Amino acid sequence: MTNETSTMISRRGLLGAFAATAVLATPTYSHAFSFLRGAGDIRRLKMYSGRTGENLDTIYWVDGDYIKEAMAEINHFMRDWRTGTSIDIDPRTVDIMAASHRLMDASEPYMMLSGYRSPKTNAMLRSKSRGVAKHSLHMVGQAADLRLKSRSIGQMAKAAKACASGGVGSYSRSNFVHMDCGPVRSWGG
């Protein structure tokens, strides 16, 4: 009697293996001026959530194509943790986050404070703070509030602004940077 084991290789597994190898061979553009050069031919996003205890380390884009399964993981990770609801996060926001991280040459993952916010959550936060926009881009999956222990708010904001691809808010008192794919603008200090 023979014991047969079958191994299935998924498209995601194959891309992941290829990308993991290619990441080591990809140059770092520490002085990149363009948004796309900063993002690279392979785009990776590393985050953790203090609210849910979850970690995310995924290659979500390879040679011009978003990886559907990786984007689904990002959508779930960036869900409104208060309500459990999620939507499709705008890939441009993910690209800004990844490019900024790469421009800073940071090895640690982002701490995500806020990704998607349901209208209910946004209204609740707005009732407690005047710093929450009524029509926040968080509610349409186009914004994230992030922190890094190894980088200052100024360093994070400078990297995000270098992408010239959306809004960058510096919140020094609360120790986080807001990144979005809306109009190019900046605020805070």
C-alpha positions as CSV (number, residue, x, y, z in Angstrom):
1,M,0.0,0.0,0.0
2,T,1.4,3.4,-1.0
3,N,0.8,6.6,0.8
4,E,0.5,9.4,-1.7
5,T,0.8,13.1,-0.8
6,S,-0.4,15.7,-3.3
7,T,1.0,19.2,-3.3
8,M,-1.0,22.0,-4.8
9,I,0.7,25.3,-5.7
10,S,-1.6,28.2,-5.8
11,R,-1.0,31.3,-8.0
12,R,-0.6,33.3,-4.8
13,G,1.9,30.9,-3.4
14,L,3.9,30.9,-6.6
15,L,3.8,34.7,-6.8
16,G,4.7,34.9,-3.1
17,A,7.7,32.7,-3.6
18,F,8.8,34.6,-6.7
19,A,8.3,38.0,-5.0
20,A,10.1,37.0,-1.8
21,T,13.1,36.0,-3.9
22,A,12.9,39.1,-6.0
23,V,12.6,41.5,-3.0
24,L,16.1,40.6,-2.0
25,A,17.3,41.5,-5.5
26,T,15.3,44.7,-5.8
27,P,17.3,47.9,-5.2
28,T,16.2,50.4,-2.6
29,Y,15.6,53.9,-3.9
30,S,16.4,55.8,-0.8
31,H,16.6,59.1,-2.7
32,A,13.7,58.5,-5.1
33,F,11.8,61.5,-6.2
34,S,9.0,59.8,-8.1
35,F,6.1,58.1,-6.4
36,L,6.3,55.0,-8.6
37,R,10.0,54.6,-8.3
38,G,9.5,54.8,-4.5
39,A,6.9,52.0,-4.7
40,G,9.1,49.7,-6.8
41,D,8.4,46.8,-9.2
42,I,7.3,44.7,-6.2
43,R,5.2,46.4,-3.6
44,R,5.0,45.2,-0.1
45,L,3.0,46.4,2.9
46,K,3.8,45.6,6.5
47,M,1.5,46.6,9.3
48,Y,0.2,45.6,12.7
49,S,-2.9,46.6,14.6
50,G,-2.7,47.2,18.3
51,R,-6.5,47.1,18.4
52,T,-7.0,43.6,17.0
53,G,-3.5,42.1,17.5
54,E,-3.3,41.2,13.9
55,N,-0.2,41.5,11.7
56,L,0.0,41.9,7.9
57,D,3.1,41.4,5.8
58,T,2.1,41.0,2.1
59,I,3.4,41.6,-1.3
60,Y,0.4,43.0,-3.1
61,W,1.7,44.2,-6.4
62,V,4.2,42.5,-8.8
63,D,5.3,43.9,-12.2
64,G,2.2,46.1,-12.8
65,D,-0.5,43.8,-11.4
66,Y,-2.2,44.0,-8.0
67,I,-2.6,40.6,-6.4
68,K,-6.3,40.1,-5.8
69,E,-5.8,37.8,-2.7
70,A,-3.3,40.2,-1.1
71,M,-5.7,43.2,-1.7
72,A,-8.5,41.2,0.0
73,E,-6.2,40.6,3.0
74,I,-5.5,44.3,3.1
75,N,-9.2,45.1,2.9
76,H,-9.9,42.8,5.8
77,F,-6.9,44.0,7.9
78,M,-7.9,47.7,7.4
79,R,-11.6,47.1,8.4
80,D,-13.5,49.1,10.9
81,W,-12.5,47.1,14.0
82,R,-15.4,48.6,16.0
83,T,-18.1,47.3,13.7
84,G,-16.2,44.5,11.8
85,T,-17.2,46.0,8.4
86,S,-14.8,46.3,5.5
87,I,-14.8,47.8,2.1
88,D,-12.3,47.8,-0.8
89,I,-9.4,50.0,0.2
90,D,-8.3,52.3,-2.7
91,P,-5.1,50.8,-4.1
92,R,-3.7,54.3,-4.4
93,T,-3.8,54.7,-0.7
94,V,-2.0,51.4,-0.3
95,D,0.6,52.5,-2.8
96,I,1.2,55.8,-0.9
97,M,1.7,53.8,2.3
98,A,4.1,51.4,0.7
99,A,6.1,54.0,-1.2
100,S,6.4,56.1,2.0
101,H,7.6,53.1,4.0
102,R,10.1,52.3,1.3
103,L,11.4,55.8,1.0
104,M,12.1,55.8,4.8
105,D,14.0,52.6,4.4
106,A,12.1,51.3,7.5
107,S,12.2,47.7,8.5
108,E,9.5,47.8,11.2
109,P,5.9,47.5,10.2
110,Y,3.5,50.4,10.4
111,M,1.2,50.5,13.4
112,M,-2.2,51.2,11.9
113,L,-4.4,53.3,14.1
114,S,-7.3,53.7,11.6
115,G,-8.1,52.5,8.1
116,Y,-11.7,52.2,7.0
117,R,-14.3,53.8,9.2
118,S,-17.9,53.1,8.9
119,P,-20.2,56.2,8.9
120,K,-21.4,55.1,12.3
121,T,-17.8,55.0,13.7
122,N,-16.9,58.3,12.0
123,A,-20.0,60.0,13.5
124,M,-19.1,58.7,17.0
125,L,-15.5,59.9,16.7
126,R,-16.6,63.2,15.3
127,S,-18.9,63.7,18.3
128,K,-15.8,63.3,20.6
129,S,-13.2,65.3,18.5
130,R,-13.4,68.3,16.2
131,G,-10.4,66.9,14.4
132,V,-12.5,64.2,12.6
133,A,-13.9,65.3,9.2
134,K,-17.6,64.9,8.5
135,H,-16.8,63.5,5.1
136,S,-13.7,61.7,6.0
137,L,-11.8,59.8,3.3
138,H,-11.6,57.0,5.9
139,M,-15.3,56.3,5.1
140,V,-14.5,55.5,1.5
141,G,-11.4,53.5,2.0
142,Q,-9.0,56.2,0.9
143,A,-7.1,57.0,4.1
144,A,-5.0,55.5,6.9
145,D,-3.6,56.8,10.2
146,L,-0.2,55.3,10.8
147,R,2.7,55.4,13.3
148,L,6.3,54.1,13.3
149,K,8.4,53.8,16.5
150,S,11.7,54.2,14.6
151,R,10.6,57.4,12.7
152,S,9.4,60.8,13.8
153,I,6.1,62.3,12.6
154,G,8.2,64.7,10.6
155,Q,10.1,62.0,8.8
156,M,6.9,60.1,8.1
157,A,5.2,63.2,6.8
158,K,8.2,64.1,4.6
159,A,8.2,60.7,3.0
160,A,4.5,60.8,2.3
161,K,4.7,64.3,0.9
162,A,7.5,63.2,-1.4
163,C,5.0,60.9,-3.1
164,A,3.0,64.0,-4.1
165,S,-0.1,61.8,-4.5
166,G,-2.5,62.8,-1.8
167,G,-3.1,64.3,1.6
168,V,-0.7,64.2,4.5
169,G,-1.7,65.2,8.0
170,S,0.8,65.4,10.8
171,Y,-0.6,64.9,14.3
172,S,2.3,65.4,16.6
173,R,0.3,65.4,19.9
174,S,-1.3,62.1,19.0
175,N,1.9,60.7,17.3
176,F,0.6,59.6,13.9
177,V,0.5,60.6,10.3
178,H,-2.6,60.5,8.1
179,M,-2.1,59.5,4.5
180,D,-4.8,59.6,1.9
181,C,-5.2,59.5,-1.9
182,G,-7.4,62.6,-2.1
183,P,-6.2,66.0,-3.3
184,V,-2.5,66.8,-2.7
185,R,-2.4,68.9,0.4
186,S,-0.8,68.8,3.9
187,W,-1.7,70.1,7.4
188,G,-0.6,69.9,11.0
189,G,2.7,70.1,12.5
